[in-house]
Amino acid sequence: MKDTALSETHIALGAKMVPFAGYNMPVQYEGVNIEHETVRHAVGVFDVSHMGEFLIEGEHALELIQKVSSNDASKLTIGKAQYSCLPNDDGGIVDDLIIYRVKEKTYLLVVNASNIEKDWNWIHSKNDVGAIMRDLSNDYSLLAIQGPKAIEAMQSLTSHDLSEIKFYNFIVGDFAGIDYVIISATGYTGSGGFEIYCKNSEVKQVWDKVLEAGKDYGIKPIGLAARDTLRLEMGYCLYGNDIDDTTSPIEAGLGWITKFTKEFTNSLALEDEKRRGPERKLIAFELDERGIPRHGYDIVDGHGIKIGEVTSGTMSPSLAKGIGLGYVPTIFSEIGSKIQIQIRKNAVPATVVKLPFYKG
């Protein structure tokens, strides 16, 4: 089990620690609902240093990225980031990721913790163009400072105007007394804020100063459990639950990051799937009655026949109702369609809804 550079800090703060993607991570501090509401209405800070970071550089960096990723990275200018995925050869997804253009011929790829080795090997296997690849995952830490008060709370820590960093843009500048830090207007919560990339040796200083600067704004450390409820309220896919090696980006509703203006791994088959229409789709649903849908629960039709299963589900802290995602045949995917979720012996009625669940 690996520790992040802040594992001891979390333990000292009273966090409940759990194994996650091979790391010892804080799942909660005070409680999921309190932490969730803190991010929705004020500001919270997450340690997500378990994420992986790859640097792809050189003359052929963009060529390699274009070949392995579904989105069109040629649209990235320096200081911009892009959500994308790595399609496999069989119609599924190796991983989803964020691509940052750091310099003219330098890109940073941020991948999921559980997929670091898999992603590295996959991209490396496609690198017949001589792009320079470096795995920085063990050297860098990542903090997510999220919530509507993030800009105001963090402005004293940098000489840059945080309000000028647009969504999915970033700068490299001073932050919390460290000179070269990536300050990125990205996140997984839907409540605004930043993600901060720095070296492992610097992250304790950054963490302490972030908590100090945010004290008057109600900042709290936030665990992975609230990160999950926050992302689910936005309908953001979680790799290993809602997308994996067997789910296509088209059926997962990720057609918007799948650009057929270029060729990439398995693009012809995916383009054909888009043209024909997928046989199943990832839907969002809300329970019409009390209940909590969980990962793996069956989705059934009006006759009790299984038509799919829940990929992610929870009791939404913001909406105070059961919400979830799951794959069903396309015929059941229309907004307003009625389905049922099998919760133990009860088939609880639910309605297919439009994302996001949480409108802010």
C-alpha positions in Angstrom: 0.0 0.0 0.0 1.5 3.3 -1.1 1.2 6.5 1.0 0.9 10.0 -0.5 3.2 12.7 0.8 0.2 13.8 3.0 -0.9 10.4 4.5 0.5 11.2 7.9 -1.2 14.6 7.8 -4.6 13.1 7.1 -4.2 10.6 10.0 -3.3 13.5 12.3 -6.4 15.3 11.2 -8.5 12.2 12.2 -9.3 11.0 8.7 -10.7 7.5 8.2 -8.1 6.0 5.9 -8.9 3.2 3.4 -7.0 1.4 0.6 -7.9 3.0 -2.8 -6.2 2.1 -6.1 -3.2 0.9 -4.2 -2.9 4.0 -2.0 -3.7 4.7 1.6 -6.3 7.5 1.2 -8.6 9.5 3.4 -12.2 8.5 2.7 -13.8 11.0 5.1 -12.9 13.3 8.0 -16.1 14.7 9.7 -18.6 12.8 7.5 -19.7 12.6 3.9 -22.7 14.9 4.0 -20.9 17.7 5.9 -17.9 17.5 3.5 -20.2 17.4 0.5 -22.1 20.5 1.6 -18.8 22.3 2.4 -17.8 22.0 -1.3 -21.2 22.9 -2.7 -21.5 26.1 -0.6 -18.0 27.1 0.6 -14.6 25.5 -0.2 -12.9 22.2 0.5 -9.5 20.7 -0.3 -8.9 17.1 -1.4 -5.6 15.2 -1.6 -5.8 13.4 -4.9 -2.1 12.8 -5.2 -2.7 9.1 -6.1 -3.6 10.3 -9.7 -0.9 9.6 -12.4 1.0 12.1 -14.4 2.8 11.4 -17.7 4.9 13.9 -19.7 4.9 13.5 -23.4 7.4 15.7 -25.2 9.3 16.2 -28.4 8.6 16.7 -32.1 6.1 13.8 -32.3 4.4 14.4 -28.9 1.1 15.6 -30.5 1.2 12.9 -33.1 1.3 10.2 -30.4 -1.5 11.9 -28.4 -3.7 12.2 -31.4 -3.3 8.6 -32.2 -4.2 7.3 -28.7 -6.8 9.8 -27.6 -10.4 10.3 -28.7 -10.5 14.1 -28.5 -8.7 16.5 -30.9 -5.6 17.6 -29.0 -4.5 19.8 -32.0 -7.1 22.3 -30.7 -5.1 22.8 -27.5 -3.0 25.9 -27.2 -0.5 26.5 -24.4 -2.4 26.9 -21.1 -5.4 24.9 -22.1 -6.6 21.5 -20.9 -8.9 19.0 -22.5 -10.9 16.0 -21.2 -10.4 12.9 -23.4 -10.3 9.1 -23.3 -8.0 6.4 -24.5 -10.0 4.0 -26.7 -8.9 0.4 -26.9 -8.9 -1.8 -30.0 -12.2 -3.5 -29.1 -14.6 -0.6 -28.7 -14.0 0.0 -25.0 -12.0 2.5 -23.0 -8.5 2.1 -21.5 -9.0 5.1 -19.3 -10.3 8.7 -19.3 -7.8 11.5 -18.7 -7.1 15.2 -18.9 -4.5 16.5 -21.4 -2.6 19.7 -20.7 -0.5 21.6 -23.2 2.3 22.9 -21.1 4.7 24.1 -23.8 4.8 24.0 -27.6 5.9 20.4 -27.7 5.2 19.3 -24.1 2.0 17.8 -22.9 1.0 16.6 -19.4 -1.5 13.6 -19.3 -3.3 13.1 -16.0 -4.7 9.6 -15.6 -6.6 7.5 -13.0 -4.6 6.1 -10.1 -5.7 2.5 -10.7 -4.7 2.6 -14.3 -1.2 4.2 -14.2 0.7 1.1 -15.2 -2.0 0.0 -17.7 -2.1 3.4 -19.4 1.7 3.8 -19.5 2.0 0.4 -21.2 -0.8 1.1 -23.6 0.5 4.5 -24.7 4.1 3.2 -24.9 2.9 0.3 -27.1 1.5 2.9 -29.6 4.6 5.0 -29.5 6.2 4.1 -32.8 6.8 7.8 -33.6 9.6 8.4 -31.1 7.8 10.7 -28.7 9.6 11.2 -25.4 7.6 9.7 -22.5 8.3 10.3 -18.8 6.2 9.0 -15.8 6.1 11.6 -13.1 3.5 9.9 -11.0 5.7 9.1 -8.0 7.2 12.6 -7.9 4.2 14.9 -8.0 1.2 15.6 -5.8 -2.2 17.0 -6.7 -4.6 19.0 -4.5 -8.1 19.8 -5.6 -9.4 23.1 -4.0 -13.1 23.0 -4.9 -16.2 25.2 -4.2 -17.8 28.5 -5.0 -15.4 30.4 -2.5 -12.2 28.9 -3.9 -11.1 31.9 -5.9 -11.7 34.4 -3.0 -10.2 32.0 -0.4 -7.0 31.3 -2.4 -6.3 34.7 -4.0 -3.9 35.7 -1.2 -1.6 32.7 -2.0 -0.7 33.9 -5.5 0.3 37.0 -7.5 -1.9 35.8 -10.4 -5.6 36.9 -10.7 -7.4 33.6 -10.1 -10.7 34.9 -11.5 -9.0 35.3 -14.9 -8.3 31.6 -15.3 -11.1 30.2 -17.3 -12.6 26.7 -17.0 -10.2 24.1 -18.4 -7.4 26.6 -18.6 -4.3 26.7 -16.4 -1.2 28.7 -15.6 2.2 27.8 -14.3 3.1 30.3 -11.5 3.6 31.1 -7.8 1.3 29.6 -5.3 1.6 29.2 -1.5 5.2 30.3 -1.5 6.3 27.9 -4.3 7.4 29.4 -7.6 6.4 26.8 -10.2 3.1 25.3 -9.6 0.3 24.3 -12.1 -2.9 26.2 -11.1 -5.6 24.6 -13.2 -9.3 25.6 -13.3 -10.5 22.0 -13.4 -12.1 19.6 -11.0 -14.5 16.8 -10.5 -17.2 18.4 -8.3 -19.2 20.8 -10.5 -18.8 23.6 -7.9 -15.8 25.4 -9.4 -12.3 25.8 -8.1 -8.8 24.6 -8.9 -6.4 21.7 -9.1 -2.8 22.4 -7.9 0.1 20.3 -9.1 3.4 20.5 -7.2 6.3 18.3 -6.2 5.9 15.8 -3.3 8.5 17.8 -1.3 6.4 21.0 -1.6 2.8 19.7 -1.0 2.9 19.8 2.8 3.7 23.6 2.7 0.9 24.1 0.0 -1.6 22.1 2.1 -0.9 24.0 5.3 -1.1 27.4 3.6 -4.3 26.4 1.7 -6.0 25.5 5.0 -4.7 28.7 6.6 -5.9 31.0 3.7 -9.3 29.3 3.6 -9.9 29.4 7.4 -12.2 32.5 7.2 -14.1 30.9 4.3 -15.0 27.7 6.1 -12.5 25.5 4.3 -12.4 21.8 5.4 -10.3 18.8 4.2 -12.5 16.6 2.1 -12.3 12.8 1.6 -12.9 10.5 -1.3 -16.4 9.6 -0.3 -17.7 13.2 -0.8 -15.7 13.4 -4.0 -17.8 10.5 -5.2 -21.1 12.0 -4.2 -20.1 15.3 -5.7 -19.1 13.9 -9.1 -22.2 11.6 -9.2 -24.5 14.6 -8.8 -22.9 16.1 -11.9 -23.1 12.8 -13.8 -19.3 12.6 -14.3 -18.2 9.1 -15.2 -16.0 7.1 -12.9 -13.6 4.7 -14.5 -14.2 1.2 -13.3 -17.8 1.9 -12.6 -19.5 3.8 -15.4 -16.8 3.3 -18.1 -14.2 0.5 -18.5 -12.6 -1.7 -21.1 -16.0 -3.0 -22.2 -17.9 0.3 -22.6 -17.6 2.5 -25.7 -17.4 6.3 -25.4 -20.5 6.5 -27.6 -22.8 4.4 -25.4 -21.3 6.2 -22.3 -22.5 9.6 -23.6 -18.9 10.7 -24.3 -19.5 11.4 -28.0 -18.6 15.0 -27.3 -15.0 14.0 -26.6 -14.9 11.6 -29.5 -13.8 13.6 -32.6 -13.9 11.9 -36.0 -12.0 14.8 -37.7 -8.8 12.7 -37.2 -7.9 9.0 -37.0 -7.2 7.4 -33.7 -7.3 3.9 -32.1 -10.5 2.1 -33.3 -12.0 5.3 -34.7 -13.6 3.7 -37.7 -15.5 1.2 -35.6 -16.6 4.0 -33.1 -17.7 6.2 -36.0 -19.8 3.4 -37.4 -21.3 2.8 -33.9 -22.2 6.5 -33.7 -23.8 6.4 -37.2 -25.9 3.3 -36.4 -26.6 4.3 -32.8 -25.5 2.3 -29.8 -27.6 -0.7 -28.7 -27.4 0.4 -25.1 -26.8 3.8 -23.4 -25.6 5.1 -20.0 -28.6 6.7 -18.4 -29.1 8.9 -15.3 -32.1 8.1 -13.1 -33.7 9.4 -9.9 -35.7 7.2 -7.6 -39.4 8.1 -7.3 -39.6 6.7 -3.8 -37.3 6.3 -0.8 -34.3 4.1 -1.4 -30.6 4.1 -2.1 -29.4 2.6 -5.4 -26.0 1.0 -5.2 -23.4 -0.2 -7.8 -24.4 -3.6 -9.1 -28.1 -3.4 -8.3 -30.3 -4.7 -11.2 -32.3 -2.3 -13.3 -35.6 -4.0 -14.3 -38.6 -3.1 -16.5 -42.3 -3.0 -15.5 -42.5 -6.8 -15.7 -39.5 -7.3 -13.4 -37.2 -8.4 -16.2 -33.6 -7.3 -15.8 -32.6 -4.8 -18.5 -29.3 -3.5 -17.0 -27.5 -2.7 -13.8 -26.6 0.3 -11.7 -23.0 1.4 -12.3 -23.0 4.3 -9.8 -25.6 5.1 -7.2 -26.0 7.1 -3.9 -28.3 9.1 -1.8 -27.7 12.6 -3.2 -26.9 15.0 -0.3 -28.0 18.0 -2.3 -31.2 16.6 -3.6 -32.1 14.2 -0.7 -33.1 11.5 -3.1 -31.6 8.3 -4.6 -29.7 9.0 -7.8 -27.7 6.8 -10.1 -26.2 5.8 -13.5 -26.5 2.6 -15.4 -26.6 1.0 -18.8 -29.9 0.0 -20.4 -31.1 -0.9 -23.9 -31.5 2.3 -26.0 -35.3 1.9 -26.1 -35.4 2.6 -22.3 -33.0 5.6 -22.4 -35.4 8.4 -23.3 -35.7 11.2 -20.8 -38.8 10.6 -18.7 -38.8 6.8 -19.3 -39.9 4.8 -16.3 -37.7 2.0 -15.0 -37.3 0.2 -11.6 -34.3 -0.5 -9.4 -34.2 -3.8 -7.6 -33.2 -2.9 -4.0 -33.2 -6.2 -2.2 -36.7 -7.5 -2.5 -38.3 -4.3 -3.6 -38.5 -3.0 -7.2 -38.3 0.8 -6.6 -39.7 3.0 -9.4 -37.3 5.4 -11.0 -37.4 8.0 -13.8 -34.7 8.6 -16.5 -33.5 12.2 -16.1 -31.2 14.7 -17.9 -27.8 15.4 -16.4 -26.6 17.0 -14.3 -28.7 15.9 -11.3 -27.5 19.0 -9.4 -28.2 22.2 -11.1 -26.4 24.6 -8.6 
